[in-house]
């Protein structure tokens, strides 16, 4: 986001925060090994905030999750804290798409560190190939720039951070991680499709708004994804 400290800039930040808060109210998948906790609709579009708002998008993502917990009026458990952080890294990954290959040190270093942390843990050592999922955000940086791949890299960046926090704070067994292998593949593919679809939708909505009021100085719009009708 080029100019967040302006009236329109703050309006767009507020809109994305409201959308994020709404998405957090709709549960989609239960989190295996965490009774009563679930992934929400927010996982299907949260990272794309980084595409429009840059680093500010990551801040909005974190703020929306934190406000959601505070409004709920419930005590924040360890699993709630774990759910707060990963989406920030997904939004940051999505925002840094212009940095390709080894230029994106954060996008590459994060999954590498996550893999090392997983393999250093006694439980992780017994399910070591689970961490190979985190080669995906690394490979994406060296593949052609495609929206779905960008979304896949973002959601697996969130997965890497969340998994490590889960591993080091919640008691688990190797069988849990092994059993998650096929579930993760389906879950993250669906998340990536949702992120891609929401990014396309909001790009075209904001492009239509831009015709009435100039917003490109406040929000990054990738014209490659504007649908040409007629």
PyMOL commands that set and color helices and strands:
alter all, ss='L'
color gray80, all
select helices_A, chain A and resi 7-23+41-44+46-53+55-72+78-95+101-103+105-120+122-125+128-140+147-169+174-212+223-225
alter helices_A, ss='H'
color red, helices_A
select strands_A, chain A and resi 27-30+38-40
alter strands_A, ss='S'
color yellow, strands_A
deselect
rebuild
show_as cartoon
